Amino acid sequence: MGILTGKQNQLTMEVDILDKTSRFLESLQGIFSLRRTKVTLYTATVLWLAFATQIIMNRVFFNNFQIAEAFVKTNTEDLECSLEIIAEHNNDFLSEEDKKNIIGYIADSIGLKIDKDITINKDNGRIEYLYQKDARLATTSLKIVSLEQENESAIKMKHYIVVRLNIKESIRSIEKYRKLLEETLKELGIKQKQVTLQYEGSVPGIMPIEDKKDMARLLVKELQGEIAFDYQQSDSYTIYAYTGLIDEYVEAAGCKINIQIAMTYDEQLDKTRIYFATPIINQGW
């Protein structure tokens, strides 16, 4: 659906704001008389500082803001959340020991004890090293997937780190694990990664379309976002939106997207399932 894109980090943004402020004030000094400059510079400084503070505070707010809080406000039942991180390793060659060490290093970073052998699967140019731990309220999957890629001179291997974490009930903890995993990948020298956060819940019975729209608008508003487009098909309703508070986004139909909300009726359970993901839902619903 698009290419994952990053934006400037917070430090670069703040330096750029301060630099623009300085140049702006210098230009004003050369235009206005001394008397008028004192008043004008004061006004301009207040306006620029207000602008800079708003941007910086938004970033600080979001850094400490857990997306889970927005979902909790919907008062849905059967809450669970999932985190998926896919990253390409920089090395062309990774030995069996290298791959097991990487899995062990990631497991240690989130307090996961490897208490059984890592599974190795080989199939038609694909090699997968997998460790999975299932608990009552959480499932963790750590993978190294190696794929053959042919070029003009030889066959090369591309190695991908795939981390999936699913948590039930205590969904607020997912942000803690996200930060730990991102820091760990940084320590491993990983520069490019795709991160998906997804929250799920349900409400009893069939949810009226107006209630679905109200809930979707609430979630988008909580993230200070704007709706890009939405559509309805039978008992399913989907909305795509964009917020500047989330760095990652994909492009679809000429729009930036980093929020997807979907609601669909489960006839067997007689419940309406609600999915809320950034940047987009990464599984069937």
C-alpha positions in Angstrom: 0.0 0.0 0.0 2.9 2.3 0.2 6.4 2.9 1.3 7.1 3.4 5.0 8.6 6.9 5.4 10.2 8.7 8.3 10.3 12.4 9.1 13.0 14.6 10.8 13.6 13.8 14.4 12.6 16.0 17.3 16.1 17.5 17.8 16.5 18.5 14.1 13.0 20.1 14.2 13.7 22.1 17.3 17.1 23.4 16.0 15.4 24.3 12.7 12.7 26.3 14.6 15.3 28.2 16.7 17.4 28.9 13.6 14.4 30.2 11.7 13.4 32.4 14.7 16.9 33.9 14.8 17.0 34.7 11.1 13.5 36.1 11.2 14.3 38.5 14.1 17.5 39.6 12.4 15.6 40.6 9.3 13.0 42.5 11.3 15.8 44.5 12.9 16.9 45.8 9.5 13.5 46.8 8.4 11.9 48.6 11.3 13.0 51.8 13.2 14.5 51.3 16.6 11.3 52.4 18.4 9.0 50.2 16.4 11.4 47.3 16.5 11.2 47.0 20.2 7.4 46.4 20.1 7.5 44.3 16.9 10.3 42.1 18.0 8.5 41.4 21.3 5.3 40.5 19.4 7.2 38.4 16.8 9.2 36.6 19.5 6.0 35.7 21.4 4.4 34.4 18.2 7.4 32.3 17.2 7.9 30.9 20.7 4.2 30.0 20.8 4.6 28.2 17.5 7.8 26.4 18.4 6.4 25.5 21.8 3.2 24.0 20.3 5.2 21.8 18.0 7.7 20.7 20.7 4.9 20.1 23.2 3.0 18.0 20.7 6.1 15.8 20.3 6.8 15.6 24.0 3.1 14.9 24.5 3.1 12.0 22.0 6.4 10.6 23.3 4.7 10.1 26.7 1.3 9.4 25.3 0.3 5.8 24.9 -2.0 5.1 22.0 -3.6 2.5 24.1 -5.3 5.2 26.2 -7.3 6.3 23.2 -8.5 2.8 22.6 -9.4 2.3 26.3 -11.7 5.3 26.1 -14.0 3.4 23.7 -15.0 1.1 26.6 -14.8 -2.0 24.5 -14.5 -5.6 25.8 -12.0 -8.4 25.2 -9.1 -6.0 24.8 -5.9 -7.2 23.3 -3.1 -5.6 21.3 -0.3 -6.7 19.1 3.1 -5.3 18.0 4.9 -6.3 14.9 8.4 -5.1 13.9 10.0 -6.1 10.6 13.6 -5.0 10.0 16.2 -5.9 7.4 19.6 -6.9 8.9 22.6 -5.1 7.3 24.8 -8.1 6.9 24.7 -10.3 3.8 26.0 -13.3 5.8 24.7 -14.5 9.1 25.8 -17.8 10.5 23.5 -20.2 12.5 25.2 -19.0 15.6 24.7 -15.3 14.6 21.0 -15.8 14.1 20.5 -17.6 17.4 22.5 -14.9 19.2 20.3 -12.2 17.7 17.1 -14.0 18.8 18.6 -14.4 22.3 19.7 -10.8 22.5 16.2 -9.6 21.6 14.6 -12.0 24.0 16.8 -10.7 26.8 15.9 -7.1 26.1 12.2 -7.8 26.9 12.8 -10.2 29.8 11.9 -13.3 27.8 13.8 -16.5 28.8 14.6 -18.9 26.0 13.8 -22.3 27.6 13.7 -24.5 24.6 15.4 -25.0 21.3 15.0 -22.5 18.5 13.1 -24.1 15.6 14.8 -24.1 12.1 12.6 -24.5 9.0 14.0 -24.6 5.5 11.9 -24.5 2.4 12.8 -23.6 -1.2 15.3 -20.8 -0.7 13.8 -19.7 2.6 15.4 -20.4 6.0 13.5 -19.5 9.2 14.9 -19.4 12.7 11.9 -19.2 15.2 11.4 -19.0 18.9 7.8 -18.7 20.1 6.6 -18.5 23.7 2.9 -18.9 24.5 1.5 -17.8 27.9 -2.0 -17.3 29.2 -2.1 -13.6 28.4 0.7 -13.1 25.9 2.3 -14.7 22.9 5.8 -13.7 21.6 7.4 -14.7 18.3 11.0 -13.9 17.4 12.2 -14.8 13.9 15.1 -14.5 11.6 14.0 -15.1 8.0 16.6 -15.5 5.3 15.6 -15.3 1.6 17.6 -16.1 -1.5 17.8 -13.2 -4.0 19.4 -13.7 -7.4 21.5 -11.0 -9.1 23.7 -11.1 -12.2 26.7 -12.6 -10.6 25.5 -14.7 -7.7 22.8 -15.6 -5.2 22.7 -13.4 -2.2 20.8 -13.8 1.1 18.6 -11.1 2.6 18.0 -11.5 6.4 14.9 -10.1 8.1 14.2 -9.8 11.8 10.5 -10.3 12.6 9.2 -9.6 16.1 5.5 -10.2 17.0 4.1 -9.7 20.4 0.4 -10.1 21.4 -0.9 -9.1 24.8 -4.4 -9.6 26.2 -6.0 -7.4 28.9 -3.0 -5.2 30.0 -2.7 -3.5 26.7 -1.0 -0.4 28.2 2.2 -2.3 28.5 2.7 -2.6 24.8 4.3 0.8 24.4 7.0 -0.2 27.0 7.9 -3.2 24.9 7.9 -1.2 21.7 10.5 1.2 23.1 12.7 -1.7 24.4 12.6 -3.4 21.1 13.3 -0.3 19.0 16.3 0.5 21.3 17.6 -3.1 21.0 17.4 -3.0 17.2 19.3 0.2 17.2 22.0 -1.4 19.3 22.1 -4.2 16.6 22.8 -1.5 14.0 19.4 -1.8 12.4 18.4 1.5 10.6 15.3 0.6 8.6 12.3 -1.0 10.2 8.5 -1.2 9.9 6.5 -0.9 13.1 2.8 -1.8 13.4 0.7 -1.4 16.5 -2.7 -2.9 16.6 -5.5 -2.9 19.2 -8.6 -5.0 19.2 -11.8 -5.0 21.2 -15.5 -5.8 20.8 -19.0 -4.6 21.8 -22.0 -6.9 22.1 -24.4 -7.2 19.1 -24.5 -5.3 15.9 -23.1 -1.8 16.2 -25.2 0.9 14.4 -23.3 2.7 11.6 -23.6 6.1 13.4 -22.1 4.6 16.5 -19.2 3.2 14.5 -18.6 6.6 12.9 -18.8 8.3 16.4 -16.2 5.9 17.8 -13.9 6.3 14.8 -14.0 10.1 15.1 -13.3 9.8 18.8 -10.2 7.7 18.2 -8.9 10.0 15.4 -9.5 13.1 17.6 -7.6 11.6 20.5 -4.6 11.4 18.2 -5.1 14.9 16.8 -5.6 13.4 13.4 -7.7 14.1 10.3 -9.8 11.6 8.4 -8.5 10.9 4.9 -11.4 8.7 3.6 -13.8 5.9 4.8 -16.0 3.3 3.3 -18.8 0.9 4.4 -19.5 -2.5 3.0 -22.3 -4.6 4.5 -21.7 -4.8 8.2 -18.1 -3.6 7.9 -16.9 0.0 8.3 -13.3 1.2 7.7 -11.7 4.6 8.1 -8.2 5.8 7.2 -6.7 8.9 8.8 -3.4 10.8 9.3 -1.8 12.4 12.3 1.4 14.4 12.5 2.0 12.9 16.0 3.1 9.6 14.5 6.4 9.6 12.5 5.6 6.6 10.2 3.1 6.6 7.5 2.1 4.9 4.2 0.7 6.5 1.1 -2.5 5.3 -0.4 -4.7 7.0 -3.1 -2.4 10.0 -2.9 -3.0 10.4 0.8 -0.7 10.0 3.8 -2.1 7.3 6.1 -1.0 6.2 9.6 -4.3 5.4 11.3 -6.7 2.7 10.2 -9.9 1.8 12.1 -12.1 -1.1 11.1 -15.3 -2.5 12.6 -17.0 -5.7 11.5 -19.8 -7.9 12.9 -18.9 -11.4 14.0 -22.2 -13.3 13.6 -21.0 -16.4 15.4 -20.1 -14.5 18.5 -22.8 -11.9 18.1 -20.2 -9.1 18.6 -18.9 -6.2 16.7 -15.1 -6.4 16.5 -13.1 -3.1 16.5 -9.6 -2.9 15.1 -7.4 0.2 15.6 -3.9 0.2 14.0 -1.0 2.4 13.2 0.0 2.8 10.5 -2.4 0.1 9.0 -3.9 -3.2 10.0 -1.4 -6.0 9.2 -3.7 -9.0 9.3 -7.1 -10.2 8.2 -10.2 -8.8 10.0 
